[in-house]
Amino acid sequence: MICGMTDALDATHATIDLLKSHASVRKFVPEPVDPTDLQAILDAGRQAATWKAFQSYSIIVVEDPDVLAGIYQCAPQPSVKSCRTFLLFVGDLSRAATAVGMHNEPFHPTGVESLLISAVDAALALQNTVIAAESLGYAGVQIGTIRHKSAEVSALLGLPDYVYPIVGLCLGKPDPSVEPRPTPRLPHDVVVHRDRYQPATAEALRAYDATLSAHFANPDHCWSERMVAQWGVPEVTASTENLRDKQLL
Ligand SMILES: Cc1cc2nc3c(=O)[nH]c(=O)nc-3n(C[C@H](O)[C@H](O)[C@H](O)COP(=O)(O)O)c2cc1C
């Protein structure tokens, strides 16, 4: 083995081990993330790849107790109550509006492609942020239900036109009572397709229902039934309405 190569391999495995040990945490010690650590975490988050280097997202760091209380009103989950540092990832085309205006051209932000660009950019930055935080011994959980109150969140944080909430992130050191435990994922062959797409069978999905129910030691935990709650009903309209308000749909 060439000198230095072992270290490189160890580092590679350390990254993969970190990624594979991911587990959401919803209870934290009652302290915000250390400011120096937070800066490092955010710098790593912002280095994520981004469509045409546009960086069509912003991150709002919420640590003021009054604003945190407002976030909790919008997403009343125990993890939001527990955390002292909350990051909101928003899709952000307001800088694009300014840039296009600098060249005296009309601005056309409306449409699904714009939403995909900003939502994917935000998600990549979010995931980088989570990994960076976990590498420093922090943990967290995303809060997607913030979108159920998009208008209220927008008012609370002063989000202007072309800026819309995508997902929040509770961050902190895990409460000592918590033992993060990775949740089993769908089997490789259900998610990874080789050369041609293969639809999943109901049998494979039933088997995953059983896997998760056993993992949570809860016979009532049914993964496929949770899909019914999401996609067995028409779309909740808060997001759509808010995107129209923001001139993005
Ligand atoms: C976009 C997004 C939104 C989420 N929203 C919530 C949420 O509102 N509340 C919550 O408790 N967990 C939320 N989660 C966390 C998922 O429930 C969690 O990632 C999933 O159950 C898998 O568990 P794991 O992260 O521990 O592997 C969200 C995750 C993502 C990616």
The ligand as a MOL file (V3000), in Angstrom:
LIG
                    3D

  0  0  0     0  0            999 V3000
M  V30 BEGIN CTAB
M  V30 COUNTS 31 33 0 0 0
M  V30 BEGIN ATOM
M  V30 1 C -38.2650 16.9070 3.2020 0
M  V30 2 C -38.4260 16.2070 4.5150 0
M  V30 3 C -39.3960 16.6130 5.4080 0
M  V30 4 C -39.5320 15.9950 6.6500 0
M  V30 5 N -40.4730 16.4640 7.5270 0
M  V30 6 C -40.5590 15.9210 8.7710 0
M  V30 7 C -41.4520 16.4610 9.7320 0
M  V30 8 O -42.1910 17.4130 9.4740 0
M  V30 9 N -41.4710 15.9020 10.9610 0
M  V30 10 C -40.6520 14.8500 11.3080 0
M  V30 11 O -40.7160 14.3960 12.4500 0
M  V30 12 N -39.8000 14.3110 10.4100 0
M  V30 13 C -39.7160 14.8300 9.1580 0
M  V30 14 N -38.8180 14.3330 8.2560 0
M  V30 15 C -37.9100 13.2450 8.6650 0
M  V30 16 C -38.3670 11.9100 8.0770 0
M  V30 17 O -39.5330 11.4960 8.7200 0
M  V30 18 C -37.2310 10.9030 8.2630 0
M  V30 19 O -36.1030 11.3210 7.5120 0
M  V30 20 C -37.6700 9.5260 7.7800 0
M  V30 21 O -38.6810 9.0160 8.6100 0
M  V30 22 C -36.5190 8.5490 7.7720 0
M  V30 23 O -35.9560 8.4510 9.0490 0
M  V30 24 P -34.4210 8.7720 9.3080 0
M  V30 25 O -34.1500 10.1800 8.8720 0
M  V30 26 O -34.2270 8.6050 10.7950 0
M  V30 27 O -33.6500 7.7840 8.5290 0
M  V30 28 C -38.6850 14.9200 6.9960 0
M  V30 29 C -37.7060 14.5000 6.0990 0
M  V30 30 C -37.5730 15.1370 4.8870 0
M  V30 31 C -36.4850 14.6820 3.9480 0
M  V30 END ATOM
M  V30 BEGIN BOND
M  V30 1 1 1 2
M  V30 2 1 2 3
M  V30 3 2 2 30
M  V30 4 2 3 4
M  V30 5 1 4 5
M  V30 6 1 4 28
M  V30 7 2 5 6
M  V30 8 1 6 7
M  V30 9 1 6 13
M  V30 10 2 7 8
M  V30 11 1 7 9
M  V30 12 1 9 10
M  V30 13 2 10 11
M  V30 14 1 10 12
M  V30 15 2 12 13
M  V30 16 1 13 14
M  V30 17 1 14 15
M  V30 18 1 14 28
M  V30 19 1 15 16
M  V30 20 1 16 17
M  V30 21 1 16 18
M  V30 22 1 18 19
M  V30 23 1 18 20
M  V30 24 1 20 21
M  V30 25 1 20 22
M  V30 26 1 22 23
M  V30 27 1 23 24
M  V30 28 2 24 25
M  V30 29 1 24 26
M  V30 30 1 24 27
M  V30 31 2 28 29
M  V30 32 1 29 30
M  V30 33 1 30 31
M  V30 END BOND
M  V30 END CTAB
M  END
